[in-house]
Amino acid sequence: MKKLKWGILGAARVNERLLPAIIEAPNSELVAIASRRAGAAKATLDKYAPCYQNVTCYDDLQSLIDDTKVEAIYCPMANEEHAEWAIKAINAGKHILIEKPMATSLKDIKAIEAAAKKAKVKAMEGFMYRFHPQHARLQEIVESGLIGDVLSARASFSFLMKQARMYRINRRMQDGGGAMWDIGPYAIHSLRWCFQKNGKPVEPIKVVAHAKLNEHGADIVTSGVLDFGLDAEGRALFGHFDISFER
């Protein structure tokens, strides 16, 4: 089996699970990891994959992108940096798996899509649950009609954010911080799949939401309603979501 050769941009905490997973996957091979902090890439490799020595560690991100051994790149950078580094990787001819959210604006998402089409590479947003067996089962139940027509659904995702200086909450929402960017995509994406049509998620026609902001302008609680319009029988379709770093 041919193995896809992976490079990782950043020495983020997600590597605790990511590195062992890539190493154990029969169709993948870890060949490089990079960080802008001197020595951080090597330290991350030594901590989470000490037995895996055939990996090049870089102290700058561009060197990994330029590495000809790397075929695909995983990007777990800060939210507001996703588009910049994804496009750089794409322009270098690399496939790219971008941690959600893919970008923090529709403009950036379209730029990523256009770059990937031009370079003829794959660009994908990484959702941890999309290929989980429980989510696959949920889709089967909805599509089978076992529970009837879905008219309303609720999705909640929350945990207590204890680290006051954590990057997730010390930046404004406009800069990629807050609960909505961090865990909101899971809830909203799930709701869109609950009301899918022809196997594809649907878009709401209206969104109403309220957020509680902290002193940095990051939302720590956001709740809202997605209005999916009317079904073929004229029944209203709604999705409710609750996102929180407080509980």
C-alpha positions in Angstrom: 0.0 0.0 0.0 1.3 3.4 -1.0 1.6 5.7 2.0 0.7 9.4 1.9 3.6 11.4 3.3 2.4 14.0 5.8 3.9 17.2 7.2 2.4 19.1 10.2 2.4 22.8 10.5 2.8 23.7 14.1 3.6 22.1 17.4 0.1 22.4 18.8 -1.3 20.2 21.6 -3.4 18.3 19.0 -0.2 16.5 18.1 -0.5 14.5 21.3 -3.1 12.4 19.4 -2.3 13.3 15.9 1.2 12.1 15.7 0.5 8.6 17.0 -2.6 8.4 14.7 -0.6 9.2 11.6 2.1 6.7 12.6 -0.4 3.9 13.2 -2.4 4.5 10.0 -1.4 1.9 7.4 -1.8 4.4 4.6 0.0 7.4 6.1 3.6 8.3 6.9 4.8 11.3 9.0 7.9 12.8 7.3 8.1 16.4 8.7 6.9 18.7 11.5 7.5 22.4 11.8 7.1 25.2 14.3 8.1 28.9 14.5 9.4 28.3 18.0 13.0 27.1 17.9 13.3 23.5 19.0 9.5 23.1 19.5 9.0 20.7 16.5 11.8 18.3 17.8 10.4 18.5 21.3 6.9 17.7 20.1 8.2 14.7 18.2 10.3 13.4 21.1 7.3 13.8 23.5 4.5 12.2 21.5 6.4 9.9 19.0 9.8 9.2 20.5 10.3 6.0 18.5 9.7 7.7 15.2 13.0 9.1 14.1 12.7 9.4 10.3 11.0 12.8 10.6 12.5 16.1 9.6 12.0 18.9 12.2 11.9 22.5 11.0 12.1 25.7 13.0 10.1 27.6 10.3 6.9 26.7 8.5 7.9 27.6 4.9 10.7 25.0 4.9 8.2 22.3 5.6 6.0 23.5 2.7 9.0 23.5 0.4 10.0 20.0 1.5 9.7 17.8 -1.6 9.1 14.7 0.5 5.8 16.1 1.9 2.7 15.3 -0.1 0.0 16.4 2.3 0.0 18.9 5.1 -2.2 19.2 8.2 -2.8 22.7 9.4 -3.8 23.2 13.0 -2.6 26.8 13.2 -4.6 29.6 14.9 -8.0 30.1 13.2 -7.1 33.5 11.6 -3.9 31.9 10.0 -5.6 29.0 8.3 -6.2 30.7 4.9 -2.7 32.2 4.6 -0.8 28.9 5.3 -3.3 26.7 3.5 -2.9 28.7 0.3 0.9 28.7 0.6 0.8 24.9 0.9 -1.6 24.5 -2.0 0.5 26.7 -4.2 3.4 24.4 -3.4 1.4 21.5 -4.8 0.5 20.0 -1.4 -2.8 18.5 -0.4 -4.1 20.2 2.7 -6.2 19.1 5.7 -7.2 22.3 7.6 -8.4 22.2 11.2 -11.9 23.6 11.5 -12.9 26.3 10.8 -11.3 26.3 7.4 -11.1 30.1 7.5 -12.7 33.0 9.3 -14.4 34.5 6.3 -16.2 33.4 3.2 -13.7 35.4 1.1 -10.8 33.3 2.4 -12.7 30.0 2.0 -13.4 30.9 -1.7 -9.7 31.8 -2.1 -8.7 28.4 -0.7 -11.1 26.6 -3.0 -9.9 28.5 -6.1 -6.3 27.8 -5.3 -6.9 24.1 -4.8 -8.8 23.9 -8.1 -6.0 25.7 -9.9 -3.3 23.5 -8.4 -5.4 20.3 -8.8 -4.9 19.3 -5.1 -7.3 18.4 -2.4 -8.3 20.9 0.3 -10.5 19.6 3.2 -11.8 21.0 6.5 -11.0 18.7 9.4 -14.0 17.7 11.6 -13.2 15.2 14.3 -16.7 13.7 14.3 -17.6 13.5 10.6 -16.2 10.0 10.2 -17.0 8.8 13.7 -19.3 5.7 13.8 -21.9 7.4 16.0 -22.3 10.2 13.5 -22.5 7.8 10.6 -25.2 5.9 12.5 -27.1 9.2 13.1 -27.0 9.9 9.4 -28.3 6.4 8.7 -31.2 6.9 11.1 -32.2 10.3 9.6 -31.9 9.1 6.0 -33.9 5.9 6.7 -36.9 7.7 8.0 -36.9 5.6 11.1 -37.8 8.6 13.3 -39.9 10.2 10.7 -39.3 13.6 9.2 -36.9 15.8 11.2 -38.6 19.2 11.9 -36.5 20.4 14.7 -33.1 19.5 16.1 -30.8 20.8 18.9 -27.0 20.6 19.1 -25.0 21.6 22.1 -21.2 21.6 22.7 -19.7 23.0 25.9 -16.8 22.6 28.3 -15.3 24.7 31.1 -12.4 26.8 29.8 -10.1 27.2 32.8 -7.1 28.7 31.1 -7.7 32.5 31.2 -4.7 33.2 28.9 -5.7 30.5 26.4 -5.5 31.8 22.8 -9.1 30.6 22.2 -10.5 33.3 24.5 -8.0 36.1 24.5 -8.7 37.4 21.0 -11.8 39.0 19.5 -14.2 37.0 17.5 -13.2 39.0 14.4 -9.6 37.7 15.0 -10.6 34.1 15.3 -11.1 33.8 19.0 -14.1 32.6 21.0 -16.4 29.6 21.4 -18.2 30.0 18.2 -15.1 29.6 16.0 -13.6 26.8 18.3 -16.6 24.5 18.9 -19.5 26.1 17.1 -18.7 24.5 13.8 -19.4 21.0 15.2 -22.9 22.0 16.3 -23.9 23.9 13.2 -22.5 21.3 10.8 -24.4 18.6 12.6 -27.6 20.5 12.3 -27.1 21.1 8.6 -26.7 17.4 8.1 -29.9 16.7 10.1 -31.8 18.6 7.4 -29.8 17.3 4.5 -31.3 17.0 1.0 -30.1 14.4 -1.5 -27.2 13.5 0.8 -25.9 17.1 1.1 -26.1 19.5 4.0 -28.5 22.4 3.6 -28.0 26.1 4.3 -30.3 28.1 6.6 -32.2 31.0 5.2 -31.9 33.0 8.4 -29.9 32.9 11.6 -30.7 34.5 14.9 -28.0 34.3 17.6 -27.0 35.9 20.9 -23.5 35.9 22.4 -21.9 36.7 25.8 -18.5 38.4 25.2 -15.6 38.5 27.6 -13.2 41.5 28.2 -11.3 40.6 25.0 -14.3 40.6 22.8 -14.4 36.8 22.4 -17.7 35.0 22.8 -17.7 32.6 25.7 -21.4 31.6 25.3 -23.4 31.7 22.1 -26.9 30.4 21.4 -29.0 30.7 18.3 -31.5 29.3 15.9 -31.0 28.3 12.3 -34.1 28.7 10.2 -34.1 26.2 7.4 -37.4 27.4 5.9 -40.3 25.2 5.0 -40.4 21.6 3.9 -42.4 20.3 0.9 -45.5 20.1 3.2 -45.1 23.6 4.4 -43.7 22.7 7.9 -41.1 24.9 9.5 -37.7 23.5 10.0 -35.5 24.8 12.8 -32.1 23.9 14.3 -31.1 25.2 17.8 -27.5 25.4 19.0 -25.8 26.2 22.3 -22.1 26.8 22.5 -20.3 27.6 25.8 -16.9 27.8 27.5 -18.6 28.2 30.9 -20.0 24.8 31.6 
